[in-house]
Amino acid sequence: MSKRSVKGGKSVFSCQACGFQSPKWLGKCPSCDQWDTFAEEIAAAEHRGGPLRGIDGLQPSVPVPIDAVDVQDQPRLSTRVAELDRVLGGGLVAGSLVLIGGDPGIGKSTLMLQALHGMAARRHKVLYVSGEESVRQLRLRSRRLAAEAPHLFVVAEIDLDAILKMVAEHRPDVLVIDSIQTMYSSDLTSAPGSVGQVRESAMRLMLNAKKTGVPTLLVGHVTKDGSIAGPKILEHMVDTVLYFEGDRNHVFRILRTVKNRFGSTNEIGVFEMQAGGLAEVPNPSAVFLSERPDNAAGSVVTASMEGTRPILVELQALVSSTNLGTARRTVLGLDPQRVSLLVAVMEKKLGLHMVGHDIFMNVAGGVKIDEPAVDLAVLAAIASSFLDKPVTGETLVLGEVGLAGEVRAIGNMAIRLTEAAKMGFHRCLAPRGSLKRLEAPDTIRLVGVRTVAEAMEALF
């Protein structure tokens, strides 16, 4: 197949994974190495609206000295949802473009409606554009969430030209597009959701946000592997990328920052799904530890840093003998390769032979942890289950474990210990290198260790 003229345009083939274009169909994309991702699209001969203007609306744009740019301190716009403000870095920045992705039914639209209601209650004019629900459906959902305010405007529309005209006429303070994959620009003849449409819609919405200063939030669908659908360039164009994580069978939802030009990229917000919508969880540590069993083998508490927030989580391990030829290693919420590495260290340095044992690990509450500072807690949980000896409930375990069996120092010890003291912990097993010049709370007794052997002797 080759290019051909159709209605003044030409036929091109675009990769639906990365946006790479080819004049003919290819089985494998040479850019992202994905198979069977090319789809035929009709590209317009020229942009109907003429060349895209600069983000300041000037034609042409001219370079200026950076110290001559007039910068007025504008306060961030609070959404009145504290957990959302936390991951945004303190609120919405004027002219910012925020992309929120997550699995279907996870609560993205619910969060957007609650955030807009919080701003509308403070007499900010906000506009919610839905390409998936009718206005009546939005009204029914807002009634269930008690998110009704006269300054909250809703519309069901997918035509991008009509939306931008609507924004210019009504001049909202905040704009929400739900979702970007349903938006359609008449300048392109391809179907909504295609690479060309998603890229064109995001580009025009970005230029509108920068030109008018209206913060714009885009809701994005995700693919089977959990990434946001559409070309990867979509995440590069926006200022902030948030992922809404969590199992629909769990009541807790984690809002995680992946990219943020105006704040930290490691912050998380914790929500609880209730009948009346998403409820904020200001103290996640208390929630995650509320159902921890007393004196249970294989249960260990550790402290993980999520941005600037320390969260105490319970690691659970179950080690059982197996009659199968190959032992199973099932890990949820942790890096399976990291757990296998720690098991090998235990067998080599501690003499605990677990070749014929199945190992199952889980982080209670559905939290995902990828921090090396929890290595010693993982090792302690596995050893506790293997030896059938519980770790005392008032003990917190911290530390990174090396391949030689050494326990390495970790950062943010003071913040972690402060959170542990508030939760009633009185003993902390930590690397000896982290205890130098450390001002710990008086209620916590620190036990410093250098090797995993010392740690096991202190625990059991």
Buried (B, 14 or more C-beta within 10 A) or exposed (E): EEEEEEEEBBBBBBBBBBBBBBEEEBEEBEBBEBEEBBBEBBBBEEEEEEEEBEBEEEEEEEEEEEEEEEEEEEEBBBBBBEBBBBBBBBBBBBBBBBBBBBBEEBBBBBBBBBBBBBBBBBEBBBBBBBBBBEEEEBEEBBEEBEBEBEBBBBBBBBBBBBBBEBBEEEEBBBBBBBBBBBBBBEBBBBEBBBBBBBBBBBBBBBBBBBBBEBBBBBBBBBEEEEBBBBBEBBBEBBBBBBBBBBEEEEBBBBBBBBBBEBBBBBBBBBBBBEEEBBBBBEEBBEBBBEEBEEEBBBBBBBBBBBBEBBBBBBBBBBBEEEEEEEBEBEBBBBBEEBBEBBBEBBEEBBEBEBEEBBBBBBBBBBBBBEBBBBBBBBBBBBBBBBBEEBBEBBBBBBBBBBEEBBBBBBEBBBBBBBBBBBBEBBBBBBBBBBBEEEEBBEEBEBBBBBBBBBBBEBBE
